[in-house]
Amino acid sequence: MQMIVRGARLHTGDGRCAPDLVEVRVEAGRIARILSYDAGAPPQPAGTVVEAHGALLTAPFVEPHIHLDTALTAGEPRWNTSGTLWEGIACWSERKRSLTREDVVGRATEVLRWQAAQGVLHVRTHCDVTDPSLVALDALAEVRDRVREVMDLQIVAFPQEGIESFPDGRRLMAEAVRRGADVVGAIPHFEDTREDGVASLHFAFELAERAGLRLDAHCDEIDDEQSRFVEVLAALALRSGLGERATASHTTAMGSYNGAYSYKLARLLSRSGINLVCNPFANLGLQGRFDGYPKRRGLTQVRELLAAGVNVAFGHDDVMDPWNALGTGNPLQTALTGVYAAHLTGTREVAAAFSMVTDRAARVLGLGDAYGIEEGRPASFLLLPADSPFDAVRRQVRPRYVVSHGRVVAENPPAPALLTWPGEPAEQVDFVRRRDPAPWRELGRG
Ligand code: FE2
């Protein structure tokens, strides 16, 4: 055997765990066997034997929405002082004039290294193609090849400044697909008119269908309750048959829709099968900027959509760029922020937030049999020092081991605090609640 992990608690998806500990055997980069764990049985010979001691074994984190071409450019050439989406687009428009291949490759690779170290092994990045040179797209395609051994990268042809409203927008989108984009994007709410927005979605769907690609549009990323392109996207996904291969990202206007319209829309979204991606960091920062008090949260209707059976995932979106000057690409930080931003504070809902950066995000990318802890699938997984998904989100743990195709690619040694309390010897503090009963400990088991 190439590797054996003994005594792990298996995350089976949707924030739930198997009731008993397991042993996972890896051979030739794939999961060969998953067995019940017998603590008394002598370990089988293997290249690597990991004693998990009940740690959580999960399929890798999945980043469903990031912008690697803009990452790490905050403050260049100037800061976004208004904090709005629109000034961010203006800052980026100035910065992208100085893009070079080396510049994009260097920044994108740096963020991917941060993400891999934190257990993210599947990434969907948007890439601005409203640039006649398409230099960022070519650079990200190069990065995609370079990192393939460790992680998968999907590139979305993203028309930041519009398809209909940008000179030669349609040709640039088609050219981006010809040069190897994996997913077709759109930005209907940014187009000059409502009609342009609808036309841009028709164009994007036709392009995706013709090329056999998925579609992921920045959709209704505005506080305007009249921005309703998500209904157009869902209807086109339903009628074209693209269904779950289509995704609406952001949809922040949905945070302002009235109850009657929201109810009608939820039915359409559910029937269409499309995915939604909520990006809590960026949109908590960007939305509500034109509001007096009370200020809106400006996020999509996460709880309601989950209840309606719609697949929703959480994305990081921006990392140190004109729209979000902070961030390390950490998916559990995204999940925790999403928990508070979207009122997912019920114990089951916290576990669901874990799923929104793992298996739910994997559905957005369409990973299928390439993802998940099952015999025959790639041996790509994490060992998290946590007893449940709830615990992982609460304590913001880093993966003890990140395994990609049977190989350990990152390790995060435990780093507890050393506390000296009055009258007591120094002790390590790791924020585990050891007192029983712990009512949430059994949650999600089975
Ligand atoms: Fe985005």
Residues whose N, C-alpha, C, O or C-beta is under 5 A from the ligand:
A	BS01	FE2	D317
